[in-house]
Amino acid sequence: MNEVLLRSLTPGVLAVLVRRGADFAGAEDAVQEALVEAVRVWPDDPPRDTKGWLVTVAWRRFLDATRADTSRRRREDLVDREPVPGPARAVDDTLQLYFLCAHPSLTPSSAVALTLRAVGGLTTRQIAQAYLVPEATMAQRISRAKRTVSGVRFDQPGDVATVLRVLYLVFNEGYSGDVDLAAEAIRLTRQLAARVDHPEVAGLLALMLLHHARRAARTAPDGGLVPLAEQDRGRWDTRMIAEGVAVLQRALARDRLGEFQAQAAIAALHADAPSAGETDWPQIVEWYDELARLTDSPVVRLNRAVAVGEADGPRAGLAALAAVEGTLPRHTAVAAYLHERDGDPATAARLYAEAALKAPNLAERDHLTRQAARINARLDAGPSG
């Protein structure tokens, strides 16, 4: 069973049910049941129209649940609206559904979490990692959001800022996580940019393009992670970089700076450098200062410490890192990198090994383990090794 196919079909099926009058919580439950049925049935009897099959089965599941606690008249009204069997309408409902999930009755954080779970297809664990909270806490947040919108008609779309946050997190999970959602996030952000004239929408699109342009160089033939400084820049997509820079320049010219534009500016400076050694680190530090002012994010301060270490030396980077919460994911990995650059390989090896145990995914864990092994091998060889 193709999990990626099912994930790609889920938003459209969910949107059809919501548009036909299903409440969000009931529609989501029905779609999940239809997906389970697809996993059971499709291997032996694949449908010609996959989306149409899912819509029909999900709607029937919703009707079955509704009949248990609604009046006969309501049941008859719902049956009248049951979609006829056959090919489903070829309409992309995903972006509309993102807006609908950003419902005014939800806080922005709850709306983002609910959308990532119901539409983006991310697991509760993945969403919790993105928000830097325990999985149990995120599960409770999503459950509260479902209860809040249970029975609510989704006729009041949410705001652009919440949709942007969702798209950003979906892209990040697709770019570095277990599920490939990056291309889908770019596609939806292009659609949003065509509909909404806002510099932060353009900033997010530019950021995605600039990061995605490096994707082919991020992984070695054996599947290992390749750090930015070691990537083959000849494998970067120069056409995508040019598009990202052009989109960013138009957004910055409007003089309404936001966090996505600032992040895109940092990515553009990396993309503009012919080599890692020629990166304009002082300017990157300045952009991180702007980003910290805009967001007050601990993750921004962590990344800024790396930039400071490159611009002003590892001691300065370690001093900046000391002001960042030590419990933050990747804090130990940054400390290891800066200690190695500062000429303290023993501490660096120990910290790389510690960081590997905390890594959020297998690729990072393997990379950090290799870093620790590389330094330990050098230490074992001694000065002449």
DRENMAR-297576 format. One record per residue (C-alpha): residue in one letter; x, y, z negated. Coordinates in pm, 1 decimal, padded with zeros to 6 digits, always signed. Layout:
BEGIN
<r rest="A" x="X" y="Y" z="Z"/>
...
***
This chain:
BEGIN
<r rest="M" x="+00000.0" y="+00000.0" z="+00000.0"/>
<r rest="N" x="+00138.4" y="+00337.6" z="+00106.2"/>
<r rest="E" x="+00139.1" y="+00552.0" z="-00209.3"/>
<r rest="V" x="+00243.6" y="+00865.4" z="-00018.5"/>
<r rest="L" x="-00057.1" y="+00825.5" z="+00215.5"/>
<r rest="L" x="-00295.9" y="+00794.9" z="-00077.5"/>
<r rest="R" x="-00145.8" y="+01101.9" z="-00244.0"/>
<r rest="S" x="-00182.0" y="+01302.7" z="+00075.5"/>
<r rest="L" x="-00549.8" y="+01207.3" z="+00113.3"/>
<r rest="T" x="-00651.8" y="+01271.1" z="-00247.1"/>
<r rest="P" x="-00692.6" y="+01653.6" z="-00235.0"/>
<r rest="G" x="-00914.2" y="+01647.6" z="+00073.1"/>
<r rest="V" x="-01138.5" y="+01374.3" z="-00068.4"/>
<r rest="L" x="-01166.8" y="+01555.9" z="-00400.6"/>
<r rest="A" x="-01255.5" y="+01880.6" z="-00221.7"/>
<r rest="V" x="-01533.9" y="+01711.6" z="-00025.2"/>
<r rest="L" x="-01695.3" y="+01581.2" z="-00344.1"/>
<r rest="V" x="-01668.8" y="+01918.2" z="-00520.1"/>
<r rest="R" x="-01811.6" y="+02096.3" z="-00217.4"/>
<r rest="R" x="-02109.0" y="+01855.5" z="-00215.8"/>
<r rest="G" x="-02195.7" y="+01944.6" z="-00572.2"/>
<r rest="A" x="-01994.2" y="+01708.8" z="-00790.3"/>
<r rest="D" x="-01849.7" y="+01851.4" z="-01109.7"/>
<r rest="F" x="-01471.4" y="+01846.7" z="-01110.9"/>
<r rest="A" x="-01420.4" y="+01591.4" z="-01388.5"/>
<r rest="G" x="-01673.3" y="+01351.2" z="-01237.7"/>
<r rest="A" x="-01529.5" y="+01396.5" z="-00890.0"/>
<r rest="E" x="-01175.6" y="+01328.0" z="-01007.9"/>
<r rest="D" x="-01284.2" y="+01009.3" z="-01187.5"/>
<r rest="A" x="-01467.9" y="+00893.9" z="-00876.3"/>
<r rest="V" x="-01168.9" y="+00960.3" z="-00651.3"/>
<r rest="Q" x="-00938.6" y="+00769.3" z="-00886.0"/>
<r rest="E" x="-01176.3" y="+00472.9" z="-00875.2"/>
<r rest="A" x="-01182.2" y="+00490.8" z="-00495.2"/>
<r rest="L" x="-00801.2" y="+00487.6" z="-00487.6"/>
<r rest="V" x="-00796.0" y="+00178.3" z="-00706.8"/>
<r rest="E" x="-01042.9" y="+00014.4" z="-00469.9"/>
<r rest="A" x="-00824.8" y="+00113.7" z="-00172.0"/>
<r rest="V" x="-00522.1" y="-00052.9" z="-00329.3"/>
<r rest="R" x="-00728.5" y="-00370.1" z="-00369.1"/>
<r rest="V" x="-00899.5" y="-00374.6" z="-00028.1"/>
<r rest="W" x="-00678.0" y="-00203.6" z="+00229.3"/>
<r rest="P" x="-00393.2" y="-00459.5" z="+00248.8"/>
<r rest="D" x="-00638.1" y="-00720.0" z="+00387.5"/>
<r rest="D" x="-00892.1" y="-00490.1" z="+00554.5"/>
<r rest="P" x="-00745.1" y="-00148.7" z="+00641.1"/>
<r rest="P" x="-01004.9" y="+00109.4" z="+00753.0"/>
<r rest="R" x="-00979.2" y="+00295.2" z="+01082.5"/>
<r rest="D" x="-01063.2" y="+00625.4" z="+00911.7"/>
<r rest="T" x="-00885.3" y="+00627.9" z="+00577.5"/>
<r rest="K" x="-01017.4" y="+00962.3" z="+00452.5"/>
<r rest="G" x="-01373.6" y="+00883.0" z="+00557.4"/>
<r rest="W" x="-01353.6" y="+00549.5" z="+00373.8"/>
<r rest="L" x="-01230.0" y="+00717.3" z="+00056.0"/>
<r rest="V" x="-01496.7" y="+00990.9" z="+00074.7"/>
<r rest="T" x="-01773.5" y="+00732.7" z="+00111.4"/>
<r rest="V" x="-01649.3" y="+00508.3" z="-00170.0"/>
<r rest="A" x="-01572.5" y="+00799.2" z="-00404.8"/>
<r rest="W" x="-01912.5" y="+00957.3" z="-00345.9"/>
<r rest="R" x="-02085.5" y="+00627.4" z="-00421.2"/>
<r rest="R" x="-01880.4" y="+00590.4" z="-00739.1"/>
<r rest="F" x="-01985.2" y="+00941.9" z="-00838.6"/>
<r rest="L" x="-02349.1" y="+00859.9" z="-00770.0"/>
<r rest="D" x="-02324.9" y="+00544.6" z="-00978.3"/>
<r rest="A" x="-02189.9" y="+00745.3" z="-01271.8"/>
<r rest="T" x="-02446.6" y="+01021.1" z="-01224.0"/>
<r rest="R" x="-02741.3" y="+00781.6" z="-01213.4"/>
<r rest="A" x="-02653.3" y="+00664.8" z="-01562.1"/>
<r rest="D" x="-02739.8" y="+00998.2" z="-01725.2"/>
<r rest="T" x="-02945.8" y="+01216.4" z="-01487.4"/>
<r rest="S" x="-03308.3" y="+01230.4" z="-01385.2"/>
<r rest="R" x="-03460.2" y="+01051.1" z="-01086.8"/>
<r rest="R" x="-03510.3" y="+01380.1" z="-00902.1"/>
<r rest="R" x="-03145.3" y="+01473.3" z="-00940.3"/>
<r rest="R" x="-03043.5" y="+01127.7" z="-00820.6"/>
<r rest="E" x="-03258.5" y="+01161.8" z="-00509.2"/>
<r rest="D" x="-03111.1" y="+01503.8" z="-00431.0"/>
<r rest="L" x="-02758.7" y="+01364.7" z="-00453.6"/>
<r rest="V" x="-02843.7" y="+01063.7" z="-00237.0"/>
<r rest="D" x="-02977.8" y="+01298.8" z="+00030.9"/>
<r rest="R" x="-02635.7" y="+01463.4" z="+00046.4"/>
<r rest="E" x="-02441.3" y="+01138.2" z="+00074.8"/>
<r rest="P" x="-02204.0" y="+01167.5" z="+00372.3"/>
<r rest="V" x="-02292.4" y="+00942.2" z="+00662.1"/>
<r rest="P" x="-02036.6" y="+00672.3" z="+00742.7"/>
<r rest="G" x="-01789.8" y="+00767.8" z="+01011.6"/>
<r rest="P" x="-01485.3" y="+00988.7" z="+01064.1"/>
<r rest="A" x="-01448.8" y="+01266.1" z="+00807.3"/>
<r rest="R" x="-01423.8" y="+01625.7" z="+00916.9"/>
<r rest="A" x="-01061.8" y="+01713.0" z="+01006.5"/>
<r rest="V" x="-01034.9" y="+02008.9" z="+00768.9"/>
<r rest="D" x="-00745.2" y="+02086.7" z="+00536.4"/>
<r rest="D" x="-00912.1" y="+02152.8" z="+00201.4"/>
<r rest="T" x="-00599.6" y="+02134.2" z="-00010.7"/>
<r rest="L" x="-00519.3" y="+02504.5" z="-00044.0"/>
<r rest="Q" x="-00884.0" y="+02585.7" z="-00113.7"/>
<r rest="L" x="-00883.8" y="+02320.8" z="-00384.2"/>
<r rest="Y" x="-00574.5" y="+02477.6" z="-00542.9"/>
<r rest="F" x="-00765.6" y="+02803.4" z="-00575.4"/>
<r rest="L" x="-01074.0" y="+02631.4" z="-00711.7"/>
<r rest="C" x="-00871.1" y="+02452.9" z="-00977.8"/>
<r rest="A" x="-00731.4" y="+02787.7" z="-01094.7"/>
<r rest="H" x="-01075.5" y="+02849.8" z="-01245.1"/>
<r rest="P" x="-01137.7" y="+03165.7" z="-01453.2"/>
<r rest="S" x="-01261.1" y="+02949.7" z="-01742.5"/>
<r rest="L" x="-00909.7" y="+02802.1" z="-01781.3"/>
<r rest="T" x="-00592.3" y="+02959.9" z="-01909.3"/>
<r rest="P" x="-00320.6" y="+02981.2" z="-01640.7"/>
<r rest="S" x="-00111.6" y="+02708.2" z="-01805.5"/>
<r rest="S" x="-00410.9" y="+02473.2" z="-01829.5"/>
<r rest="A" x="-00513.4" y="+02545.9" z="-01470.7"/>
<r rest="V" x="-00163.8" y="+02467.3" z="-01347.0"/>
<r rest="A" x="-00145.5" y="+02143.7" z="-01546.0"/>
<r rest="L" x="-00488.0" y="+02028.0" z="-01427.9"/>
<r rest="T" x="-00411.6" y="+02105.5" z="-01063.9"/>
<r rest="L" x="-00077.3" y="+01929.6" z="-01071.4"/>
<r rest="R" x="-00242.6" y="+01620.5" z="-01216.5"/>
<r rest="A" x="-00560.1" y="+01612.7" z="-01009.0"/>
<r rest="V" x="-00446.2" y="+01759.5" z="-00677.8"/>
<r rest="G" x="-00067.8" y="+01744.0" z="-00673.5"/>
<r rest="G" x="-00062.0" y="+01380.3" z="-00777.5"/>
<r rest="L" x="+00205.2" y="+01428.8" z="-01044.9"/>
<r rest="T" x="+00204.3" y="+01213.5" z="-01355.5"/>
<r rest="T" x="+00151.1" y="+01359.9" z="-01700.5"/>
<r rest="R" x="+00516.9" y="+01283.2" z="-01776.2"/>
<r rest="Q" x="+00638.2" y="+01479.7" z="-01473.5"/>
<r rest="I" x="+00421.3" y="+01779.2" z="-01563.7"/>
<r rest="A" x="+00540.4" y="+01767.8" z="-01925.1"/>
<r rest="Q" x="+00902.7" y="+01774.5" z="-01808.2"/>
<r rest="A" x="+00831.4" y="+02077.7" z="-01589.3"/>
<r rest="Y" x="+00680.9" y="+02260.7" z="-01888.4"/>
<r rest="L" x="+00945.3" y="+02141.0" z="-02135.7"/>
<r rest="V" x="+00684.8" y="+01994.9" z="-02373.4"/>
<r rest="P" x="+00623.4" y="+01641.1" z="-02506.6"/>
<r rest="E" x="+00414.9" y="+01414.5" z="-02285.0"/>
<r rest="A" x="+00149.9" y="+01377.0" z="-02557.7"/>
<r rest="T" x="+00110.1" y="+01754.5" z="-02577.4"/>
<r rest="M" x="+00060.7" y="+01779.7" z="-02202.9"/>
<r rest="A" x="-00189.2" y="+01492.6" z="-02204.1"/>
<r rest="Q" x="-00397.4" y="+01679.9" z="-02462.6"/>
<r rest="R" x="-00376.2" y="+02000.8" z="-02257.4"/>
<r rest="I" x="-00499.7" y="+01826.3" z="-01943.1"/>
<r rest="S" x="-00780.7" y="+01654.3" z="-02134.5"/>
<r rest="R" x="-00895.3" y="+01989.2" z="-02279.3"/>
<r rest="A" x="-00888.8" y="+02142.7" z="-01931.2"/>
<r rest="K" x="-01104.6" y="+01861.3" z="-01794.7"/>
<r rest="R" x="-01354.0" y="+01909.0" z="-02077.8"/>
<r rest="T" x="-01361.8" y="+02284.0" z="-02016.4"/>
<r rest="V" x="-01451.1" y="+02251.0" z="-01649.4"/>
<r rest="S" x="-01676.2" y="+01948.5" z="-01690.4"/>
<r rest="G" x="-02007.7" y="+02040.2" z="-01530.0"/>
<r rest="V" x="-01876.4" y="+02373.7" z="-01400.1"/>
<r rest="R" x="-01953.0" y="+02462.0" z="-01037.9"/>
<r rest="F" x="-01631.2" y="+02569.9" z="-00869.5"/>
<r rest="D" x="-01761.2" y="+02880.5" z="-00693.5"/>
<r rest="Q" x="-01520.5" y="+03128.0" z="-00855.8"/>
<r rest="P" x="-01167.7" y="+03087.4" z="-00719.4"/>
<r rest="G" x="-00874.6" y="+03160.7" z="-00945.0"/>
<r rest="D" x="-00596.4" y="+03411.6" z="-00895.6"/>
<r rest="V" x="-00298.2" y="+03398.2" z="-00661.4"/>
<r rest="A" x="-00041.4" y="+03398.3" z="-00943.7"/>
<r rest="T" x="-00170.7" y="+03067.8" z="-01082.3"/>
<r rest="V" x="-00176.1" y="+02907.9" z="-00736.7"/>
<r rest="L" x="+00181.5" y="+03023.9" z="-00677.5"/>
<r rest="R" x="+00291.0" y="+02867.6" z="-01006.3"/>
<r rest="V" x="+00133.1" y="+02537.0" z="-00907.9"/>
<r rest="L" x="+00293.0" y="+02537.2" z="-00562.9"/>
<r rest="Y" x="+00632.1" y="+02620.5" z="-00715.4"/>
<r rest="L" x="+00614.7" y="+02329.9" z="-00959.9"/>
<r rest="V" x="+00493.5" y="+02090.5" z="-00690.7"/>
<r rest="F" x="+00785.9" y="+02194.1" z="-00470.2"/>
<r rest="N" x="+01035.2" y="+02147.2" z="-00753.7"/>
<r rest="E" x="+00905.0" y="+01799.3" z="-00825.4"/>
<r rest="G" x="+00920.0" y="+01710.4" z="-00458.9"/>
<r rest="Y" x="+01268.3" y="+01858.7" z="-00420.7"/>
<r rest="S" x="+01432.1" y="+01689.7" z="-00716.0"/>
<r rest="G" x="+01189.4" y="+01436.4" z="-00859.5"/>
<r rest="D" x="+01045.5" y="+01095.6" z="-00788.3"/>
<r rest="V" x="+00772.5" y="+01197.2" z="-00542.2"/>
<r rest="D" x="+00836.1" y="+01375.9" z="-00211.8"/>
<r rest="L" x="+00601.8" y="+01674.8" z="-00222.7"/>
<r rest="A" x="+00837.7" y="+01951.3" z="-00107.6"/>
<r rest="A" x="+00728.3" y="+01960.5" z="+00256.9"/>
<r rest="E" x="+00362.1" y="+01965.5" z="+00153.9"/>
<r rest="A" x="+00425.7" y="+02257.9" z="-00083.4"/>
<r rest="I" x="+00597.9" y="+02450.9" z="+00197.5"/>
<r rest="R" x="+00308.8" y="+02380.8" z="+00433.6"/>
<r rest="L" x="+00053.5" y="+02509.9" z="+00183.7"/>
<r rest="T" x="+00263.3" y="+02816.1" z="+00098.7"/>
<r rest="R" x="+00284.2" y="+02900.9" z="+00470.1"/>
<r rest="Q" x="-00094.5" y="+02886.1" z="+00483.0"/>
<r rest="L" x="-00119.0" y="+03107.3" z="+00176.4"/>
<r rest="A" x="+00127.0" y="+03359.7" z="+00322.1"/>
<r rest="A" x="-00084.9" y="+03377.3" z="+00638.4"/>
<r rest="R" x="-00394.8" y="+03457.2" z="+00431.3"/>
<r rest="V" x="-00259.8" y="+03671.5" z="+00147.6"/>
<r rest="D" x="-00046.0" y="+03981.4" z="+00199.1"/>
<r rest="H" x="+00157.8" y="+03974.9" z="-00122.5"/>
<r rest="P" x="+00536.7" y="+04004.0" z="-00165.8"/>
<r rest="E" x="+00549.8" y="+03723.6" z="-00422.9"/>
<r rest="V" x="+00379.2" y="+03483.4" z="-00184.0"/>
<r rest="A" x="+00649.1" y="+03570.8" z="+00068.9"/>
<r rest="G" x="+00912.0" y="+03540.9" z="-00203.2"/>
<r rest="L" x="+00800.9" y="+03188.9" z="-00289.6"/>
<r rest="L" x="+00797.0" y="+03085.4" z="+00076.3"/>
<r rest="A" x="+01149.6" y="+03224.0" z="+00122.3"/>
<r rest="L" x="+01269.6" y="+03043.0" z="-00190.5"/>
<r rest="M" x="+01128.0" y="+02711.6" z="-00070.6"/>
<r rest="L" x="+01276.7" y="+02748.5" z="+00278.1"/>
<r rest="L" x="+01622.7" y="+02837.7" z="+00146.1"/>
<r rest="H" x="+01629.0" y="+02544.2" z="-00094.4"/>
<r rest="H" x="+01480.1" y="+02298.3" z="+00152.6"/>
<r rest="A" x="+01740.9" y="+02398.7" z="+00412.8"/>
<r rest="R" x="+02008.8" y="+02234.5" z="+00194.3"/>
<r rest="R" x="+01821.5" y="+01911.6" z="+00138.0"/>
<r rest="A" x="+02010.2" y="+01695.1" z="+00388.4"/>
<r rest="A" x="+02338.7" y="+01776.6" z="+00214.1"/>
<r rest="R" x="+02218.4" y="+01712.5" z="-00140.9"/>
<r rest="T" x="+02252.5" y="+01334.7" z="-00125.1"/>
<r rest="A" x="+02553.7" y="+01117.5" z="-00040.1"/>
<r rest="P" x="+02521.1" y="+00808.2" z="+00184.9"/>
<r rest="D" x="+02510.2" y="+00589.6" z="-00126.5"/>
<r rest="G" x="+02222.2" y="+00794.6" z="-00266.1"/>
<r rest="G" x="+02435.8" y="+00987.5" z="-00514.5"/>
<r rest="L" x="+02369.6" y="+01350.7" z="-00596.5"/>
<r rest="V" x="+02605.0" y="+01602.9" z="-00430.2"/>
<r rest="P" x="+02648.0" y="+01928.6" z="-00628.5"/>
<r rest="L" x="+02606.7" y="+02257.3" z="-00441.4"/>
<r rest="A" x="+02978.8" y="+02336.2" z="-00450.4"/>
<r rest="E" x="+03063.2" y="+02002.0" z="-00286.1"/>
<r rest="Q" x="+02793.1" y="+01998.1" z="-00018.4"/>
<r rest="D" x="+02879.7" y="+01987.7" z="+00350.9"/>
<r rest="R" x="+02744.8" y="+02326.5" z="+00457.6"/>
<r rest="G" x="+02751.1" y="+02215.4" z="+00817.6"/>
<r rest="R" x="+02450.7" y="+01997.7" z="+00732.2"/>
<r rest="W" x="+02243.9" y="+02291.2" z="+00608.8"/>
<r rest="D" x="+01952.4" y="+02388.8" z="+00832.9"/>
<r rest="T" x="+02064.0" y="+02728.3" z="+00962.1"/>
<r rest="R" x="+01733.6" y="+02796.0" z="+01137.9"/>
<r rest="M" x="+01541.4" y="+02744.6" z="+00814.4"/>
<r rest="I" x="+01791.7" y="+02962.4" z="+00628.0"/>
<r rest="A" x="+01748.7" y="+03241.6" z="+00884.0"/>
<r rest="E" x="+01371.7" y="+03222.2" z="+00847.6"/>
<r rest="G" x="+01394.7" y="+03226.8" z="+00468.3"/>
<r rest="V" x="+01625.5" y="+03529.8" z="+00468.3"/>
<r rest="A" x="+01399.9" y="+03718.8" z="+00711.9"/>
<r rest="V" x="+01090.3" y="+03646.6" z="+00500.0"/>
<r rest="L" x="+01276.6" y="+03756.9" z="+00185.8"/>
<r rest="Q" x="+01403.3" y="+04081.0" z="+00341.3"/>
<r rest="R" x="+01051.7" y="+04182.2" z="+00442.5"/>
<r rest="A" x="+00927.1" y="+04109.7" z="+00089.5"/>
<r rest="L" x="+01208.3" y="+04301.4" z="-00084.2"/>
<r rest="A" x="+01152.3" y="+04600.0" z="+00144.0"/>
<r rest="R" x="+00813.9" y="+04650.0" z="-00021.9"/>
<r rest="D" x="+00988.7" y="+04730.0" z="-00352.1"/>
<r rest="R" x="+00757.7" y="+04516.5" z="-00566.6"/>
<r rest="L" x="+01009.1" y="+04275.5" z="-00714.1"/>
<r rest="G" x="+00884.5" y="+03954.4" z="-00873.5"/>
<r rest="E" x="+01045.5" y="+03638.6" z="-01005.1"/>
<r rest="F" x="+01013.1" y="+03437.5" z="-00683.3"/>
<r rest="Q" x="+01178.4" y="+03712.9" z="-00479.8"/>
<r rest="A" x="+01464.0" y="+03729.2" z="-00733.0"/>
<r rest="Q" x="+01511.7" y="+03351.7" z="-00718.3"/>
<r rest="A" x="+01505.2" y="+03363.9" z="-00340.2"/>
<r rest="A" x="+01771.1" y="+03637.2" z="-00343.4"/>
<r rest="I" x="+01998.8" y="+03408.2" z="-00546.4"/>
<r rest="A" x="+01936.2" y="+03121.5" z="-00303.7"/>
<r rest="A" x="+02010.0" y="+03352.8" z="-00011.0"/>
<r rest="L" x="+02348.1" y="+03449.6" z="-00159.0"/>
<r rest="H" x="+02439.9" y="+03082.4" z="-00186.1"/>
<r rest="A" x="+02324.6" y="+03022.4" z="+00171.2"/>
<r rest="D" x="+02521.9" y="+03321.1" z="+00299.5"/>
<r rest="A" x="+02855.6" y="+03203.6" z="+00154.5"/>
<r rest="P" x="+03074.4" y="+03020.5" z="+00411.7"/>
<r rest="S" x="+03218.0" y="+02813.0" z="+00126.4"/>
<r rest="A" x="+03163.5" y="+02766.3" z="-00244.2"/>
<r rest="G" x="+03477.8" y="+02968.0" z="-00317.2"/>
<r rest="E" x="+03342.8" y="+03264.9" z="-00122.3"/>
<r rest="T" x="+03014.9" y="+03286.7" z="-00313.4"/>
<r rest="D" x="+02934.2" y="+03636.2" z="-00441.1"/>
<r rest="W" x="+02898.1" y="+03532.5" z="-00804.6"/>
<r rest="P" x="+02897.0" y="+03886.1" z="-00954.6"/>
<r rest="Q" x="+02592.1" y="+03970.7" z="-00743.2"/>
<r rest="I" x="+02427.8" y="+03642.8" z="-00841.0"/>
<r rest="V" x="+02477.5" y="+03734.3" z="-01207.8"/>
<r rest="E" x="+02306.2" y="+04067.0" z="-01139.1"/>
<r rest="W" x="+02010.0" y="+03889.2" z="-00985.4"/>
<r rest="Y" x="+01992.2" y="+03654.3" z="-01284.2"/>
<r rest="D" x="+01982.6" y="+03961.6" z="-01508.1"/>
<r rest="E" x="+01683.2" y="+04087.0" z="-01307.5"/>
<r rest="L" x="+01520.8" y="+03744.5" z="-01326.5"/>
<r rest="A" x="+01573.3" y="+03725.6" z="-01703.7"/>
<r rest="R" x="+01412.1" y="+04068.2" z="-01737.9"/>
<r rest="L" x="+01112.6" y="+03951.7" z="-01537.9"/>
<r rest="T" x="+01060.3" y="+03613.0" z="-01701.8"/>
<r rest="D" x="+01252.6" y="+03588.0" z="-02031.0"/>
<r rest="S" x="+01293.2" y="+03221.4" z="-01941.3"/>
<r rest="P" x="+01545.6" y="+02999.5" z="-02125.6"/>
<r rest="V" x="+01604.3" y="+02809.8" z="-01798.4"/>
<r rest="V" x="+01704.1" y="+03137.7" z="-01631.6"/>
<r rest="R" x="+01946.8" y="+03211.8" z="-01915.5"/>
<r rest="L" x="+02095.2" y="+02863.3" z="-01875.6"/>
<r rest="N" x="+02153.1" y="+02913.7" z="-01503.5"/>
<r rest="R" x="+02288.8" y="+03260.6" z="-01571.5"/>
<r rest="A" x="+02553.4" y="+03107.7" z="-01800.6"/>
<r rest="V" x="+02678.4" y="+02899.6" z="-01507.4"/>
<r rest="A" x="+02692.9" y="+03208.7" z="-01285.8"/>
<r rest="V" x="+02878.0" y="+03404.4" z="-01554.6"/>
<r rest="G" x="+03126.0" y="+03117.6" z="-01583.3"/>
<r rest="E" x="+03193.6" y="+03142.1" z="-01210.2"/>
<r rest="A" x="+03209.0" y="+03521.6" z="-01199.3"/>
<r rest="D" x="+03403.5" y="+03594.3" z="-01521.8"/>
<r rest="G" x="+03563.5" y="+03263.6" z="-01613.1"/>
<r rest="P" x="+03455.5" y="+02955.4" z="-01813.0"/>
<r rest="R" x="+03511.9" y="+03119.3" z="-02153.3"/>
<r rest="A" x="+03262.9" y="+03390.9" z="-02063.5"/>
<r rest="G" x="+03024.2" y="+03123.2" z="-01939.5"/>
<r rest="L" x="+03050.5" y="+02930.6" z="-02266.7"/>
<r rest="A" x="+02984.9" y="+03250.8" z="-02460.4"/>
<r rest="A" x="+02669.8" y="+03310.1" z="-02255.2"/>
<r rest="L" x="+02568.2" y="+02947.4" z="-02303.4"/>
<r rest="A" x="+02597.1" y="+02982.8" z="-02681.7"/>
<r rest="A" x="+02295.6" y="+03215.3" z="-02672.2"/>
<r rest="V" x="+02079.9" y="+02951.7" z="-02498.5"/>
<r rest="E" x="+01877.5" y="+02692.6" z="-02691.3"/>
<r rest="G" x="+02081.1" y="+02372.9" z="-02717.0"/>
<r rest="T" x="+01774.2" y="+02151.4" z="-02682.1"/>
<r rest="L" x="+01704.8" y="+02276.5" z="-02330.8"/>
<r rest="P" x="+01727.6" y="+02009.6" z="-02057.6"/>
<r rest="R" x="+02061.9" y="+02023.9" z="-01870.9"/>
<r rest="H" x="+02218.4" y="+02241.1" z="-02145.7"/>
<r rest="T" x="+02466.4" y="+01963.4" z="-02227.2"/>
<r rest="A" x="+02551.9" y="+01914.3" z="-01858.4"/>
<r rest="V" x="+02628.0" y="+02285.8" z="-01818.6"/>
<r rest="A" x="+02844.7" y="+02276.7" z="-02131.8"/>
<r rest="A" x="+03035.2" y="+01979.1" z="-01991.3"/>
<r rest="Y" x="+03100.1" y="+02159.7" z="-01661.5"/>
<r rest="L" x="+03222.1" y="+02477.6" z="-01832.4"/>
<r rest="H" x="+03447.7" y="+02286.6" z="-02074.5"/>
<r rest="E" x="+03605.1" y="+02099.2" z="-01784.7"/>
<r rest="R" x="+03673.8" y="+02427.8" z="-01603.3"/>
<r rest="D" x="+03818.1" y="+02565.4" z="-01927.7"/>
<r rest="G" x="+04078.6" y="+02286.9" z="-01938.2"/>
<r rest="D" x="+03919.2" y="+02068.4" z="-02207.3"/>
<r rest="P" x="+03862.2" y="+01735.0" z="-02028.4"/>
<r rest="A" x="+03808.6" y="+01528.3" z="-02344.8"/>
<r rest="T" x="+03516.3" y="+01744.0" z="-02456.7"/>
<r rest="A" x="+03384.2" y="+01756.9" z="-02100.2"/>
<r rest="A" x="+03384.8" y="+01377.0" z="-02066.3"/>
<r rest="R" x="+03200.4" y="+01334.2" z="-02395.4"/>
<r rest="L" x="+02940.4" y="+01594.1" z="-02300.0"/>
<r rest="Y" x="+02890.5" y="+01448.6" z="-01951.4"/>
<r rest="A" x="+02817.9" y="+01109.8" z="-02110.8"/>
<r rest="E" x="+02571.4" y="+01271.0" z="-02353.0"/>
<r rest="A" x="+02405.0" y="+01462.1" z="-02069.9"/>
<r rest="A" x="+02361.7" y="+01141.4" z="-01870.0"/>
<r rest="L" x="+02151.8" y="+00993.9" z="-02150.4"/>
<r rest="K" x="+01920.1" y="+01297.5" z="-02136.6"/>
<r rest="A" x="+01896.9" y="+01322.5" z="-01757.6"/>
<r rest="P" x="+01539.7" y="+01366.3" z="-01628.7"/>
<r rest="N" x="+01585.5" y="+01137.5" z="-01327.7"/>
<r rest="L" x="+01802.8" y="+00852.6" z="-01206.2"/>
<r rest="A" x="+01999.5" y="+01059.3" z="-00951.8"/>
<r rest="E" x="+02117.3" y="+01307.0" z="-01216.0"/>
<r rest="R" x="+02191.4" y="+01030.3" z="-01463.4"/>
<r rest="D" x="+02411.1" y="+00853.2" z="-01208.7"/>
<r rest="H" x="+02589.4" y="+01176.4" z="-01113.8"/>
<r rest="L" x="+02665.6" y="+01271.0" z="-01475.9"/>
<r rest="T" x="+02781.8" y="+00919.0" z="-01557.0"/>
<r rest="R" x="+03022.1" y="+00933.9" z="-01262.9"/>
<r rest="Q" x="+03152.8" y="+01268.7" z="-01381.0"/>
<r rest="A" x="+03227.0" y="+01127.1" z="-01725.2"/>
<r rest="A" x="+03393.9" y="+00820.3" z="-01571.1"/>
<r rest="R" x="+03606.0" y="+01036.3" z="-01339.0"/>
<r rest="I" x="+03743.5" y="+01245.1" z="-01625.6"/>
<r rest="N" x="+03797.7" y="+00943.4" z="-01853.3"/>
<r rest="A" x="+03992.7" y="+00767.5" z="-01577.1"/>
<r rest="R" x="+04215.0" y="+01071.0" z="-01545.2"/>
<r rest="L" x="+04267.0" y="+01087.4" z="-01921.0"/>
<r rest="D" x="+04350.6" y="+00715.1" z="-01934.8"/>
<r rest="A" x="+04607.1" y="+00759.1" z="-01657.3"/>
<r rest="G" x="+04786.4" y="+01022.9" z="-01858.1"/>
<r rest="P" x="+04984.1" y="+01326.3" z="-01736.6"/>
<r rest="S" x="+05152.9" y="+01131.6" z="-01456.6"/>
<r rest="G" x="+04829.7" y="+00969.4" z="-01330.9"/>
***
